[in-house]
Amino acid sequence: MPAPSQATLYRLVTSLARPGELPTGPVRAIPASFDGRAFTPTTALRPGEQVQVDTTRLDVFALFDDGRLARPELTIAIDVATRAILAAVLCPSATKAVDAALLLAEMAVPHPARPTWPGILRMDHAPQLPHQRLATLDERLAGAAARPVVLPETIVVDRGRVFVSRAFTAACESLGISVQPAPPFAPTAKGIVERAFGTINALFCQHLPGYTGSDVTRRGPDTEHDACYSVPQLQDLLDEWLVHYHHRPHEGLRHPMMPRKALTPNQMWAALVAVAGYVPVPLTGHDYLELLPVRWQAITASGIRIHHRTYDADLLAPYRGQASRVTARGGKWEIHHNPHDARQIWVRLPDGHLTEIPWIHRDHVHRPFNDRTWQHIKTHVLHDHHGDSDQHEADLADALDQLMRRVHTGHATTTEQALLARITAIALPPARRPEHDMGQGPDSPAEWDEDDSIDDLDDHPDTEEDGAGLPTPYTGFGLYNAHEEADKW
């Protein structure tokens, strides 16, 4: 009797190794995760049905504003149906919850084309896209880059602290986006975004000076010396490369009528949007404020106190010492704050609108600062005014102003330069860059709410990186001016 073929042997061994898991009949290889679970390919039939989001370190050294060479952190969102990279943002330090929340807004609005880009990178010059039909629905597409615009329905994230924070989930809820955490220890659950990082490294990063490679064996002999781009410059290069990426055929994209032809993300988006439709999302300045982190505070006779800072305005007079209508929060008031710029907060008054309340010393400190910088100042200014909190706050504001002046004139220490390094980067033309610092937590444990356990992790000084501020909470990505956008609608 002849011996069985090798294929038959493999089928028998597979059946013995995994009894009851494989169907009878011809057996084909099924990829499995490392813990033995079968891999199920992710499918989506319309744009935005499922968007995968993840963060990793870019394999390129960048020159940070404080003179350090380090790898910036890259956060991307990729649409499963079209393989379109809807948003990609480089962060000098660790991505924070507010950065991930504002990333949602970037997915749903058109990306403006840079004036220096060639015409083929503009949507009105891309023959693959139905620009004329879409422009009748959304006039912002007239000057947009040739990239898909998709509002996510479901976002798949890992269980990192940033993506399970209350700030991020609340932002998703405000935009009508459901959050689907991936199963623990299952990297294949969001394999598309994981593979996209490899594509970016292979097609973009390895052609840049300062490329580090995935390990030392793939690294050049003098990578640190070759690195010459800052994080804003890398972001500009990445933005332009992403438009080219959407013109590149993708082997995972096939049309039912042309199964042998690989489509580009732009072509697949054009085909699907013709069936699923396109709905423009006009985000206003108010919408960006709603995406900011929330805390709950009382309005006292002196105003609103947060981290030894007093926020006050005349319009708070009718509400001093009064409880809000939110009984579930013990009568405290809903406060939205920008972790990158602590010079003002926004309180939701009974009319339902968020109203800006300035810091009482905002006119004395003309540059943005975050709570990390404020904590640094608090540790170096002694409180010797015998309980005079107002004078102590004024001294802190003066010390903060002096720190910023020293950094501006080049007389600051290395630590001070690191604290305020990215303040100067705010004025750079490519402002599509979230700076990063969530800062210091509440003044005392007594001020913590029972529901603040997740959000306030982002505010604790022991868990955050150094960073600086943004000029406003809704222009950090530099997509467009939110108030000007509101006037158009």
N, C-alpha and C positions, 0 to 999 in steps of 0.2 A: 504494500500500500504506500503510495507516495506521501511524503511529508507535507503537512499543510504549508500554504504560502506564508510569507512574512506578514502580509496584511491580515490574514486570518489569525495568526498568533497575536498580533497587536489587539485585535478585537476581543479575543478571549481574555487576554491579560487585563484589558480595560474593564471588562465585565466583572472579573473577579475582584479587581481593586475597588470598584464602585458599584456594589450590588444594589439593584433596585433603583438606581438613579438614572440609568440610560434606557431609552426605549429599545424595543426589539427591532431587528432588521439591521440595515446598513448603519454603521457607526461612523460619525465624523468627529474630528477633534473639536472640543468645546473648551475655550479658554476659561480658566478659573482664577479666582483671586487667591492670595496666598493662604487663606484659611480654608480653602476647599470649596467655597461657594461658587456656583457657576456664574459666568459673566453674561449679562444681558445687555445687548446693544441698546443705546439710547436713541429713540426716534422722536421726531416732531414733524407735524404736517403743516404748520403755519408759522410765520415769523413771530417771535416772542412767546411761543407756547412754552418753551423751556430755555432759560438762559443760565449758563454756568459761570460762576464767579470764583476767582481764587487769587492768591497772592504768592509771589516768590521773589527771590533776589535776582536781579538781572546779572548776567554773566559779563559785566563790563564795569571797569573801574571808572568812577566819575569824580571830578574835582568838586568837592563841597565848598560852600562859601567861607567856611572857617579854615580852609587850606588842607583839609583831610582828603585822603583818597579812600574811597569805599564804594561798595556796590549798592546802588539805590534799590528800593523795593518797587516791584511792578505789580499792579493790580489790573486785571483784565476781566471783561465780561464778554462771553462769546455765545452767540445764538446758535442753538443746536440745528434748527431747520436750515439755515443758510450758511452756517459756519462763519458768519460775519463777526468780527471783533467790534462790538458796539462801543466799547470804551476801554482805554488803556492809559493809565496814569502812573507816572513815576513819582515816588516819594523819597526824599533824602533819608528819612528815618522810618520807623515802623508805622504802618497804616493804622489810623485810628477809626473809631466808629463813625465820627462825623464825616471823615473822608469817604468812607464806604457809602454813607447815606447820600452825600452829594454826587457820588458816582452814578447813582440811580438817575438823577436829573440829566446827566450827560448822555445817557443812553437814548433818552426819548426826544432829544432836540437835534436838529441838523448841525453837523460840524462845519464851521465856516472854512472856506478855502483860503489859504494864504495868498497874498498878492504876488509873491515871487514864484508860486508854483506854476508849472506848465499847464496849458489849457486842458489837456487830456485828463487832468486830475480834478477838474470841475464837473459837477453833475450835469450842467447844461451842455457839456462837450462830450459826455459819455454816451455812445450810441446804445450801450447795453441797458440803460435805464430809461423808463418812461417818464422823462423829466417834464415834458410839456403837460401831460395829464396830471402829474402830481403837483406841479407848480400852481395849478388852478385851485388846489385844496390847501396848499401851504406855501405862501409867498417867500418864506425863509429859505426854501430850496433853491432860489434863484442864484444865490452866491455860495451854495453849500459845496462841500467836497463830495466826490463821487463815492460815497459810502452809504450803506443801508441805515435807515432810521427806524428803530423798533422800540416800542414800549413793552417791556417784559410782562408776561402774565404770571409766570412762576420762575423763581430764582433758586437754583440749587447751590448750596454753600456747604463748606465743611463746618465742623463744630468749633472753629476758632473763636476766641473771645470777641473779636471785632464783629463777626457776622451773627453771633447770637445775642449781642448786646441789645438793650432795650432801645437805644437810639437808632440802630439800624432797622430793627423790626418795626418800630413806630414809623420810620420813614417809608418803609415798604407798604405799610398799612395805609398811609396817607395817599399813596399813589395807586392803591388798589392792586398791589403785587403780593402774591403769596410766597412765603419762604419755605423751602423744603430742605431741611438739613440732611446731608448725606449720612448713610449708616456709618457707625464708627468702624474704623480699621478697614474701610472699603474704598481704596483710591479709585477703583474702576467705576464707582458710581458717578464720577464726574471726569471720566477719562478724556473727554473732548477738550476741556480746558487745560488738562494736564499735557495733552499732546500739543496744544497750541503754544505752550511755553517752549517746547522743543523746536517748533517751527520758527518762533521768534529768534531763538538762539542760533539756529542754523542759517537762516536767511537774512538776519539783520545784525545780530550782535557780533558774529565772528568776522564781519567786515569792518568793524570799528577799531580804532586804536584803543588800547587798554582792555582788549578782550581777555577774560580770565579763563575761559573754557570751563567745562564741567568739573575738571580736576586738574592737578598740576601737570599731568602728562599731556594735556591739551593746551598748555599755556606757553606763551612766547617767552624768550629769554629775558626781556626787559619790559614787562607789561606795565609796571608802575611808572616807568619813565615815559612810555608811549601815551599813557592816558592824558588827554588834553581837553576833553569836553566837560562842561558843567552839567548839572542835572537839567536846567532849562534848555540847554542846547541839545542834550540827548532827547528830551521830550519833543522838541521841534523835529528832529530827524525821525523819531518814531512816528509822529503824526503823519509825516509825508510818506514814510514807508508803508503805513497801514493802508493808504489809498491805493498804492501799487499792489498790496496784498489782495485787495478785493477785486482786482483785475486778473488775478492769477487762477488758472483752473485748479479745482480741488477734487481729488480722486473720490472723496466721499459724497460728492454732489452729483446726482444723476436725475435726468428728467424721464418720466415714464415713456414719453414719445421718442426719446433719444437715449436709450440706456447705455450705449457704447461711448457717448461723448461726456467727458467730465466738464461740468459747468463751473463758472467762477461764482464767488459769493454774490456779486452784483447780479449776474444772470439768474441765479436761483431766487434772489429776493424779488427781482422783477417778475418772475414767473409766479411766485407765491402771492405777492401783493396784488396781482391782478385777480386772484381768486378770493383772498382773505380781506382785501381792502386796506386802505390807509386812512388813519384818523390822526390829524395833527394834535399835538399836546402843547398848548400855549402856557408855559410855565412863567409866572410873574414873580416879582420880588417877594410877594407874600408867600408864594409856594416854597421858595427857598428858605424863608424863615421857618416855615412849618417843618422843614427837614432837620432843623437844628436840635441838639439835645435839650431835654426838658428836665427841670427840677422844680420843686414846690417850696415856696417860701412865704413867710408872713410879711405883710406890709405894716411896718411899725410907724411910730410917730416921726422917726428920723428918715424913713424910707425903707429900702430893701438892703439888708446886709448880707454879703456873700464874701467869705474869705477876708474879712477885715476891710472890705471895700463897701462904700455906701452909694447906692444908686437912688437918685431922687429927682422929682420933677413936680411942678405945681399941680399937674393934672392928677396926681395921686392923693390930693387933699381929701376928696370925699371918701377915700377907701382906707385911710390910715386907721389902724386898729380894728378894721372890719374884717369879717370872715367872708371868704368867697362862697359861691353857690355850690362848690364841689364838696359835698359832705364826706365823700369817700376819702378825701385828703385832709380831713380835719379842718376844713375852712381855709387851707393855704391856697395861694395863688399860683397859677401856672406860669412859669418863667422859662423862656427860651434863651439860651446863651450860646455864643460862639466861642468855643475853646481856643481859637486862634487869635481872638481880639476881645479882650476883657474890658474894653472901654465903654461898653454899653450892653444892656440886656433888653429883652422884649417881654412885656407882661400882657397876659390876655385879660382885658377888662370885661365888664359885663356885656358890652356891645358885641363881644365875640372876636374882635380884631386884636392883633398883636401890636402893641404900642411901644415904641422905643423909649427907654429910660436911660439917660446917660449917667456915667460915673461922675460924682461931684467934682473930681479933680481931672476930668478929661481934657479941659483946656490947658492944663499944665503939662500933660504928657501927650505929645502930638504924634507919637508913633504907636502902632499896634504892639501889644505885648500879651503873653499868655500867662497862665497861672504858674507855670514852672518858673518863669522869670520873676513873677511876684513872690513866690516862695523863697527864691534866692535872695531877694531884697529883704524879706522879713527876717531871715537868719542873720543878716548883717546890720540891722538897725535895732538898737537896744530900746526897749520900752522903759523910759525913765521919767514919764510924765505923771506918775502916781495915779494911774487909772484913767487918764484923759485920753479916751480912744480917738476923739476927733483930731487932737494934735498928733497922736501917733500915726494916724492915717495920712495926715498932711506930710509928716516926715517921710513916710514910705513913698508917697508920690514924688517928693523932692529927690529922694535917693534914686528912684527909678528914672527920673529925668536926667540926673547926673550920669547914671550908668549908660543911658542911650547916647548922651553927648560924648562920653569917653569912647564908646565904640565907633561913633561917627568920625571922631578926630584921630582914631588909631592909637589911643592911649589906654585901651582896656586890656585886662589880663586875658590869658587864653581861655579860662573858664567863662569870663564875661563875653568874649567873642563867640564862643560856642552857643551861649544862651540866646544871643541876638543875631547869629550869623545870617539867618535867612530873611531878616527884615529888609535888607537891601535888595533881595531878589524879587520883592513884591513889585518893584517898579519896572522890572524887565518886560519887554514887549510880549513874549509868550507867557502870559499869566495863567495858563491853564494848568495850574499846579497847586494841589492842596498842600499847604505846609502842615506841620504835624506837632501838636502837643496838646494833650488833654489837661495837663496841669495838675493842681493840687486839689485835694478833696475838701470836704466840709471842715469848718473850724474846729468842731468838736464832735465826738460820736453822738452827742445828744441831738445834733442837727440832722442826723441821717434819718431818712424815712425807711420804713420796713421794706419798701419796694425799690429802694435805691441800690440794692446790693450789686446789680450788674452794671448800671450806668456809672456808679461812683468808683468802680474798679478802674474805669478809664481816667478818672480824675485823681487817682492816688499817685503821689510823687514817686513811689517806689516801683511803679509798673510802667512808667512812661519814659520816653526819650526826650532829649532836649529839642526845643523848637521855638519858632517865633510865630507871629500872627499874620492874619490876612487883613486887608483894609476893610472889607465888608464880608458878610457871611454868604453872599450870593453871587460874587464875582470871582471866587477863588479859581475856577477853572478857566475863566477868560473866554467862555463860549460867546457871550454877548452880554450887554448891559441889561439886567433884568427889568429895570424900570422903563428903559426904552422899548424893550420887548412888550411890556404891558401896554404901552401907548398904541402899539400897532394893532392890538386886539380890542 
